[in-house]
Amino acid sequence: MNWRYFYIGSVVALSYVLFLSWNAEQEIKQEFAEASAIEQDQGEKILPLDETEQFIEIQNDKLVVQVSPTSGKIWQARLKEHTFLNNDDSLGVRLFGFDGETGFKFYLNSGFVSKNVSFEVVEVSPAEIELRSLDGNISKTISLNENDYELNINDRWVGVMPADVPSPYVAMYRTKGKPLDARDGFFENSSYTGVAFNTPEEPYASMRLRSIDERVEYFQRGGWVAFIQKYFMAAILTPPDRVQALIALPPSGGSDTYVMGAMTRETKASQVTSGIDHRIFLGPKVRSDLISRAPDLELTIDMGWFWFLAQPLMMLLSMINSLVDNWGVSIVLLTFLIKALLWPISAKGFSSMAKMRTAQPKLKEIQERYKDDRAKLGTEMMALYKKEGINPAGGCFPLLLQMPVFIAFFFCLRESVELRHESFFFWIQDLSSPDPLFILPAAFAGLMYLTQQLNPQPPGLDPTQAQIMKFMPVGIAVIFVIMPAGLVLYSVANSAISLVQQRALYKKYGASDFNPPSAGGEG
């Protein structure tokens, strides 16, 4: 019995048991966090420091919003269709909210600059609340569009107008900290979280909270300001005919709160008395939806360096899913389509490797014969390449051309909220989370190993490097353990199709029967 293999198997088994234990602990923590959130909803334990009353709740088919009836602040907003945990009983993810234990808060307010007022409730309906200031000067109406992710606020001056027309504003207030109800894990936290502006000069200007150390301000017509996190965002969308300042302010005066919002400029008394409307989007980052809401709003989805490839790939993926209604199957079908489109490039690479594979015995003979004469070795090898029609870089160049597509699809799958909590088959119940049983990473490692057996050994490869190459499938599989199942599924499908294509082409060139020298240099 080989005790080394027994030792390795024991380590792998122990690691698997420890991972399952850790994963179970993480689920318990998430359930505890959700239980805490329920208590906050009921107002039994935690309330903001400046609020002492129960909130008033309005809702539609997409959102549940809690409003303070005395300050008019929107203290909480939940998404009904996007739950915190992957089960039907879970609460929806919060975009606005607060945490009494950590002091985190993220809320929205609107009104008129330098006019801090207290309100009383005038009227409440399921999707709308109307407030009136105690002095009778200001009216505020907060409403939800039917079956939509937009919140509308109308601030109106109904009393005696002061000499200086007050400037209307709407702003989000947020402390540092990870987003509410964000899932744990490296991949979940690797996406961009921060503030973004849309301006005429720069359609997408972004910055993280910690980098805001002085006032950021853009004077313009239209545009938007948003706080972005993985999968979801809150955005203030301004009308194109309104002159305003889009701003981001660092904490000041002992506060720990950042401010992001829009303040209307060149305000007329007639505008204030007729009412200033504010549009706030609170929802998932679905590209087709964002495009219809405001110019350049889809740029809040981070598609990476090759966004010009990632965007059409996402469109194709959505089109395929509209037909098959399974995002996992859609990923596999799109992978087939990509491989078919790239086949001319892949074929050139595989044919070059096939020729290199058949020439391995001759290359080995030349290496042995001229191992002490580097110059002669190079000359003879180039002569053999020319005679056999081999391009030494032929196998690498096509792969390099395919890398932008892989990277684009990587970002496409990483940022797609459509895959969140979506199942594939059997044990894969969430394509945006890692494979709980490691089956897909193991399958990828097996496919990569089989592919290595087909690929010819590079001339002059150091034996140590050859041994390291043998363990590459295991190394990559370990990385894939923390990757979303949707991305690993694409990699498995891509590797499986490539293996079939490569074997077919090797058979065509008669390279299937060759057994190249082993990595250790033995014939």
LUMVO-453617 format. One line per 5 residues: number of its first residue (from 1); their letters; for each residue x, y, z of C-alpha. Coordinates in steps of 0.5 Angstrom, whole numbers, plus 500, padded with zeros to 3 digits. Each point is the difference from the previous one (the first is absolute). Layout:
N
NUM) a) X,Y,Z | ...
***
This chain:
523
1) mnwry) 500,500,500 | 503,507,498 | 499,504,507 | 501,506,496 | 494,500,496
6) fyigs) 496,498,507 | 503,506,503 | 497,504,495 | 494,497,500 | 499,501,507
11) vvals) 502,508,500 | 495,501,494 | 494,496,504 | 502,504,506 | 500,507,496
16) yvlfl) 493,498,497 | 497,498,507 | 503,507,503 | 497,504,494 | 493,497,501
21) swnae) 500,502,507 | 502,507,499 | 495,500,495 | 495,498,505 | 502,505,505
26) qeikq) 500,506,494 | 492,498,499 | 499,500,507 | 503,507,501 | 496,502,494
31) efaea) 493,497,503 | 502,504,506 | 501,506,496 | 493,500,497 | 497,498,507
36) saieq) 503,507,502 | 497,503,494 | 493,498,502 | 501,503,507 | 502,506,497
41) dqgek) 494,500,495 | 495,499,506 | 504,506,504 | 501,496,506 | 507,501,501
46) ilpld) 503,505,496 | 498,507,497 | 504,506,497 | 503,505,506 | 495,506,497
51) eteqf) 494,495,499 | 496,498,506 | 493,498,496 | 498,494,496 | 501,501,492
56) ieiqn) 495,500,495 | 500,495,495 | 498,501,493 | 501,494,494 | 499,498,493
61) dklvv) 502,493,497 | 507,502,500 | 502,504,506 | 498,501,507 | 502,507,503
66) qvspt) 500,502,507 | 499,508,501 | 501,504,507 | 493,504,500 | 504,505,504
71) sgkiw) 506,502,496 | 498,497,493 | 506,496,500 | 500,493,496 | 504,496,505
76) qarlk) 499,493,497 | 499,497,493 | 499,493,499 | 500,496,493 | 494,495,500
81) ehtfl) 503,496,494 | 507,499,502 | 500,497,507 | 506,500,505 | 500,492,500
86) nndds) 499,495,495 | 493,498,502 | 493,503,500 | 499,502,507 | 506,504,500
91) lgvrl) 499,508,501 | 502,504,494 | 507,503,499 | 500,507,503 | 503,506,496
96) fgfdg) 499,505,506 | 500,498,507 | 504,501,506 | 503,495,505 | 500,502,508
101) etgfk) 506,496,502 | 505,502,495 | 497,507,499 | 499,499,492 | 495,504,497
106) fylns) 498,502,493 | 494,504,499 | 497,505,495 | 497,507,501 | 497,506,496
111) gfvsk) 497,507,501 | 503,507,500 | 507,502,502 | 500,503,507 | 493,498,502
116) nvsfe) 500,495,505 | 493,499,501 | 495,495,504 | 495,496,496 | 493,498,502
121) vvevs) 496,494,496 | 495,503,495 | 498,494,497 | 502,493,499 | 499,494,494
126) paeie) 503,494,499 | 505,503,495 | 500,507,502 | 501,505,506 | 499,507,500
131) lrsld) 503,504,506 | 499,508,502 | 505,504,504 | 497,502,507 | 501,507,498
136) gnisk) 496,499,494 | 505,502,495 | 502,494,496 | 497,494,497 | 503,493,499
141) tisln) 497,495,496 | 504,493,500 | 498,495,495 | 501,493,496 | 499,499,493
146) endye) 496,494,499 | 504,494,499 | 507,504,499 | 506,501,504 | 499,508,500
151) lnind) 498,504,506 | 498,507,498 | 500,506,505 | 496,506,499 | 503,506,505
156) rwvgv) 495,506,499 | 500,507,503 | 492,501,502 | 501,506,505 | 503,507,500
161) mpadv) 506,500,495 | 506,504,504 | 504,505,496 | 505,495,498 | 498,494,496
166) pspyv) 502,494,504 | 504,495,496 | 497,493,500 | 505,494,501 | 500,492,500
171) amyrt) 505,497,503 | 503,493,503 | 503,499,506 | 505,494,502 | 505,498,505
176) kgkpl) 506,496,498 | 499,492,500 | 498,495,495 | 493,500,497 | 495,497,505
181) dardg) 498,493,499 | 506,499,495 | 502,493,500 | 507,498,503 | 505,497,495
186) ffens) 506,503,496 | 496,500,494 | 494,503,503 | 505,506,502 | 504,501,494
191) sytgv) 496,504,496 | 500,508,500 | 496,503,506 | 500,508,500 | 497,506,497
196) afntp) 499,501,492 | 498,507,497 | 498,501,493 | 502,506,497 | 500,503,492
201) eepya) 508,500,501 | 500,493,503 | 494,495,499 | 503,496,506 | 504,503,505
206) smrlr) 501,496,506 | 504,500,507 | 500,496,506 | 497,503,507 | 507,500,503
211) sider) 503,504,494 | 495,506,501 | 504,505,505 | 497,506,497 | 494,503,497
216) veyfq) 499,497,493 | 495,504,496 | 497,500,492 | 496,506,498 | 496,497,494
221) rggwv) 493,499,497 | 497,492,501 | 505,495,502 | 500,495,506 | 503,498,506
226) afiqk) 500,493,503 | 503,496,506 | 502,493,496 | 501,494,503 | 500,492,498
231) yfmaa) 494,499,496 | 496,506,503 | 500,507,500 | 496,507,503 | 500,505,495
236) iltpp) 498,507,499 | 497,502,493 | 500,507,498 | 496,503,494 | 504,503,494
241) drvqa) 496,507,501 | 502,501,507 | 507,504,502 | 503,497,506 | 506,498,504
246) lialp) 502,493,501 | 504,499,506 | 503,495,505 | 503,503,506 | 504,497,505
251) psggs) 498,499,508 | 501,507,504 | 499,503,506 | 501,494,504 | 495,496,496
256) dtyvm) 502,493,497 | 495,500,494 | 502,502,492 | 494,504,496 | 499,498,493
261) gamtr) 494,504,496 | 498,505,496 | 498,508,502 | 496,504,495 | 503,506,497
266) etkas) 496,506,497 | 494,499,504 | 494,504,498 | 494,501,505 | 495,497,495
271) qvtsg) 504,494,500 | 500,499,508 | 493,501,500 | 498,495,495 | 504,495,503
276) idhri) 507,497,499 | 500,493,497 | 506,495,502 | 501,493,497 | 504,495,504
281) flgpk) 501,493,497 | 501,495,505 | 501,493,497 | 504,495,497 | 506,501,494
286) vrsdl) 496,497,494 | 503,503,494 | 494,500,496 | 496,504,505 | 505,505,502
291) israp) 501,502,492 | 493,502,500 | 500,504,507 | 505,505,498 | 506,501,496
296) dlelt) 507,496,501 | 496,497,507 | 502,493,497 | 508,503,501 | 499,498,507
301) idmgw) 501,493,499 | 507,498,500 | 501,497,493 | 508,500,501 | 505,502,495
306) fwfla) 497,496,494 | 493,503,501 | 499,501,493 | 500,492,500 | 496,499,506
311) qplmm) 494,504,499 | 498,496,493 | 502,494,504 | 495,502,505 | 495,501,495
316) llsmi) 501,494,497 | 499,496,507 | 494,504,501 | 497,498,494 | 502,493,500
321) nslvd) 497,499,507 | 493,503,498 | 499,494,496 | 503,495,504 | 498,503,507
326) nwgvs) 506,497,504 | 507,505,501 | 504,494,501 | 498,496,493 | 500,507,497
331) ivllt) 508,501,502 | 501,493,497 | 497,502,493 | 503,506,500 | 507,497,501
336) flika) 498,495,494 | 499,506,496 | 506,504,502 | 504,494,498 | 497,499,494
341) llwpi) 501,507,498 | 508,499,502 | 501,494,497 | 504,502,494 | 505,503,505
346) sakgf) 500,494,504 | 501,496,494 | 506,503,498 | 503,499,507 | 498,493,501
351) ssmak) 503,498,493 | 506,503,502 | 500,497,507 | 499,493,496 | 506,501,495
356) mrtaq) 504,502,506 | 497,493,504 | 502,496,494 | 507,503,499 | 502,499,508
361) pklke) 504,493,499 | 504,504,494 | 501,506,505 | 502,496,506 | 505,497,495
366) iqery) 503,506,498 | 500,503,508 | 504,494,502 | 505,500,494 | 502,508,501
371) kddra) 498,501,507 | 507,502,501 | 500,505,494 | 495,505,501 | 501,504,493
376) klgte) 499,493,496 | 494,498,504 | 497,506,498 | 501,500,493 | 498,493,499
381) mmaly) 494,501,504 | 498,506,496 | 502,495,494 | 495,495,502 | 494,505,501
386) kkegi) 501,502,493 | 500,493,497 | 494,498,504 | 496,507,499 | 500,501,508
391) npagg) 499,507,503 | 503,500,507 | 495,505,502 | 494,498,496 | 497,496,506
396) cfpll) 501,507,505 | 498,505,495 | 493,498,499 | 499,499,507 | 502,507,502
401) lqmpv) 495,502,495 | 495,497,504 | 502,503,506 | 496,506,500 | 493,496,499
406) fiaff) 502,496,506 | 501,506,504 | 494,504,497 | 496,494,502 | 503,500,507
411) fclre) 497,507,501 | 494,498,497 | 498,495,505 | 503,503,506 | 496,506,499
416) svelr) 494,497,498 | 494,501,505 | 496,495,496 | 504,494,502 | 499,502,508
421) hesff) 496,494,503 | 499,497,493 | 501,492,500 | 502,496,495 | 499,492,501
426) fwiqd) 501,496,506 | 505,502,505 | 501,507,497 | 494,505,503 | 504,506,500
431) lsspd) 504,502,493 | 503,506,504 | 503,496,506 | 505,495,500 | 499,492,498
436) plfil) 498,498,507 | 503,493,498 | 506,502,496 | 497,495,494 | 501,506,495
441) paafa) 507,502,502 | 502,492,501 | 497,499,493 | 504,506,497 | 507,497,503
446) glmyl) 498,493,497 | 499,504,493 | 506,504,501 | 504,494,501 | 498,496,494
451) tqqln) 501,506,496 | 508,500,503 | 500,493,497 | 499,502,493 | 504,506,500
456) pqppg) 507,499,498 | 506,502,505 | 503,506,498 | 507,499,497 | 506,501,506
461) ldptq) 495,500,506 | 503,500,506 | 498,493,504 | 498,504,506 | 496,505,496
466) aqimk) 497,494,497 | 498,497,507 | 497,507,502 | 496,499,494 | 497,494,502
471) fmpvg) 497,503,506 | 497,506,496 | 493,497,500 | 500,499,507 | 502,507,501
476) iavif) 495,503,496 | 495,495,503 | 501,503,507 | 499,507,497 | 494,498,497
481) vimpa) 497,498,507 | 499,507,502 | 497,502,493 | 493,500,498 | 497,494,497
486) glvly) 498,504,494 | 507,502,498 | 502,493,502 | 495,497,496 | 502,504,494
491) svans) 507,498,501 | 498,492,500 | 496,501,494 | 506,504,496 | 505,495,502
496) aislv) 495,494,498 | 499,503,493 | 507,501,499 | 502,493,502 | 495,497,495
501) qqral) 503,505,495 | 507,499,501 | 499,492,500 | 496,500,493 | 506,505,497
506) ykkyg) 505,495,503 | 497,494,497 | 499,504,493 | 508,501,500 | 502,493,503
511) asdfn) 502,503,506 | 496,496,505 | 504,494,500 | 506,503,502 | 503,500,507
516) ppsag) 504,506,502 | 506,499,504 | 498,501,508 | 501,506,504 | 506,497,503
521) geg) 504,500,493 | 499,492,499 | 499,498,494
***
